[in-house]
Amino acid sequence: MLEKELREFLLSKGVSDVGYSYITDSDTGELKYAVSLVVRLSDAIIDEITDEPTATYFNHYRSVNAFIDRCLLDAGLFLQERGYKYITIAASQSMPGTHYNGRYSHKKAACLAGLGGIGKNSLFIHKKYGTRVRLGTLFTDCELTGEGELKENLCLSCDKCVKACPSGAISGKEFKAGVEREDIFNPQLCSDYMKKQFHHIGRGVVCGICMKVCPYSK
């Protein structure tokens, strides 16, 4: 099956996990089948984060994003050679005119692919690797069979991320299907705090504190 062949191809590139879903609310026209990529981050690098990110983490964040974008392109070329179309969604890119939103939510696609759930911190929680991951998404017209449903909330009953967040951006409410991101997490507060307090580290575009303290990753 093509699903297995593509999955093995991406895993051979170094991707940590792959999932498929059928998505009806994207702006990708006839390309409704989504491929979700998961790349595990370095525990040693994440563990170095204290009350602020490190320069090493900022470099790691950029490197993993670039790696994901490359793997998405490779997956697209893989499908194109077999007669299919593809559209890649960048690992980290806010679209003009949006409120810190990408072209499509990597987290939603990964959840629909059965790879994990969403935590109180609004981070994706992979069923094996926890929050210490980065995601990428590709849309195609190739009919790839996936699980096609949101998994139950994997977030543990704690408030460590709420207490640890220096910006106060995490409300503490649990994610449920249909809940808006802003109900559990305020991206404006998070972004403003990072730009002000962490500008000396990668121009204030990363933090990682809530990811580090999440017990699910351990």
C-alpha positions in Angstrom: 0.0 0.0 0.0 1.1 3.5 -0.7 0.5 4.6 2.9 3.1 2.1 4.1 5.6 2.9 1.4 5.3 6.7 2.1 5.5 6.1 5.9 8.7 4.0 5.5 10.2 6.6 3.2 9.7 9.4 5.7 10.8 7.3 8.7 14.0 6.5 6.7 14.6 10.3 6.4 14.5 10.6 10.2 10.9 11.6 10.9 9.7 10.2 14.2 6.1 9.4 13.3 3.7 9.7 10.3 -0.1 9.8 10.2 -2.9 10.4 7.6 -6.3 12.0 7.7 -9.1 13.3 5.5 -9.8 17.0 6.1 -12.8 18.9 4.8 -12.1 22.4 6.2 -8.8 23.3 4.4 -8.4 25.8 1.6 -6.5 23.3 -0.5 -9.3 22.6 -3.0 -9.4 19.0 -4.2 -6.4 18.2 -2.1 -8.1 16.9 1.1 -5.9 14.1 2.3 -3.3 15.2 4.9 0.0 13.7 5.8 1.2 14.7 9.3 4.9 14.5 10.2 6.2 14.4 13.8 9.8 15.0 14.7 11.0 14.5 18.2 13.1 17.2 19.8 16.2 16.7 21.8 15.4 16.0 25.5 18.9 17.2 26.5 18.4 20.5 24.8 14.9 21.0 26.2 16.1 20.1 29.7 18.5 23.0 29.6 15.6 25.5 29.5 15.1 27.2 32.8 13.1 30.4 33.3 14.1 31.4 29.7 15.0 29.6 26.5 18.6 29.0 25.5 20.5 29.9 22.4 20.9 26.2 21.8 17.2 25.6 21.9 16.6 28.5 19.4 19.1 27.0 17.0 17.5 23.5 17.5 14.0 25.0 16.9 15.1 26.5 13.6 17.0 23.4 12.5 14.1 21.0 13.2 11.7 23.3 11.3 14.0 23.4 8.3 14.3 19.6 8.5 10.5 19.2 8.6 10.1 21.5 5.6 12.7 19.5 3.7 10.9 16.2 4.5 7.5 17.7 3.4 9.1 18.6 0.1 10.6 15.1 -0.2 7.1 13.6 0.5 5.5 15.9 -2.0 8.0 14.9 -4.7 7.5 11.3 -3.8 3.7 11.7 -4.4 4.2 13.8 -7.5 6.4 11.2 -9.1 3.4 8.8 -8.7 1.0 11.2 -10.4 -0.5 13.1 -7.4 -0.6 16.7 -6.5 0.7 18.2 -3.2 0.7 21.4 -1.1 3.1 21.7 1.8 2.3 23.7 5.0 5.4 25.2 6.5 6.5 23.9 9.9 6.5 27.5 11.3 4.9 30.3 9.3 2.1 32.7 10.3 -0.1 33.7 7.3 -0.6 37.4 6.6 -3.7 38.9 8.2 -4.1 36.1 10.7 -3.8 36.1 14.5 -0.7 33.8 14.7 -2.2 31.1 12.5 -0.6 29.1 9.8 -2.4 28.1 6.6 -3.7 25.0 8.4 -3.3 23.8 12.0 -0.6 21.2 12.2 -2.0 20.2 15.6 -5.5 19.6 14.2 -4.2 17.5 11.3 -2.1 15.4 13.7 -5.0 14.9 16.1 -7.2 13.8 13.2 -4.5 11.4 12.1 -4.7 9.8 15.6 -1.2 10.8 16.6 -2.1 12.5 19.9 -4.2 15.3 21.5 -4.0 18.9 22.7 -2.9 19.9 26.2 -3.9 22.8 28.5 -0.9 24.7 27.1 -2.3 24.4 23.6 0.6 22.2 22.6 0.2 19.0 20.7 0.9 16.0 22.9 2.1 13.0 20.9 0.9 9.7 22.3 4.5 8.5 22.8 6.8 11.5 22.8 4.6 14.1 24.6 5.0 17.8 23.9 8.6 17.7 22.9 7.9 17.5 19.2 7.5 19.6 16.1 4.9 19.1 13.3 4.5 19.4 9.6 1.6 18.9 7.2 1.2 18.1 3.6 -2.1 18.0 1.6 -2.5 15.8 -1.4 -5.2 14.3 -3.7 -3.8 10.8 -3.1 -6.4 8.8 -1.1 -4.5 8.0 2.1 -6.4 6.1 4.7 -6.2 7.6 8.2 -8.1 7.3 11.5 -10.1 10.5 10.8 -11.1 11.4 14.3 -10.0 13.4 17.3 -8.5 11.4 20.1 -9.4 12.0 23.7 -7.5 14.6 25.6 -4.1 13.3 26.6 -3.4 16.1 29.0 -2.8 15.0 32.6 -4.7 16.5 35.5 -2.2 19.0 36.6 -1.4 22.7 36.2 2.3 22.7 35.9 2.3 24.6 32.6 -0.2 27.1 33.9 2.1 27.9 36.9 5.3 27.9 34.9 4.1 30.2 32.0 5.7 33.6 32.8 3.3 35.4 30.5 0.1 34.2 32.0 -1.1 33.1 28.5 -2.3 29.6 29.7 -5.8 29.8 31.1 -5.8 26.3 32.7 -8.9 25.2 30.8 -8.9 21.8 29.2 -9.1 21.3 25.4 -12.2 19.7 24.0 -13.4 19.3 20.5 -14.9 22.6 19.3 -13.0 24.8 21.8 -11.2 27.7 20.3 -7.5 28.1 20.9 -8.0 31.5 22.5 -10.2 29.9 25.2 -7.2 28.0 26.6 -4.3 30.0 25.4 -3.6 33.6 24.5 -1.0 33.8 21.7 -0.8 37.6 21.9 0.3 37.5 25.6 2.8 34.8 24.8 4.3 36.6 21.8 4.5 40.0 23.5 6.2 38.5 26.5 8.8 36.6 24.4 9.6 39.6 22.3 10.1 41.8 25.4 11.8 39.4 27.7 13.7 37.0 25.4 14.7 39.4 22.6 18.3 38.6 23.3 17.7 35.0 22.4 16.7 34.6 18.8 14.8 37.9 18.7 12.2 36.6 21.1 10.5 34.0 18.9 10.9 31.0 21.2 10.3 30.1 24.8 9.7 26.4 25.5 9.0 26.6 29.3 5.6 25.0 29.2 7.0 22.2 27.0 9.8 21.5 29.4 7.7 21.2 32.5 5.0 19.0 30.9 5.1 15.7 32.7 3.6 13.8 29.8 7.0 14.0 28.0 8.6 12.1 30.9 
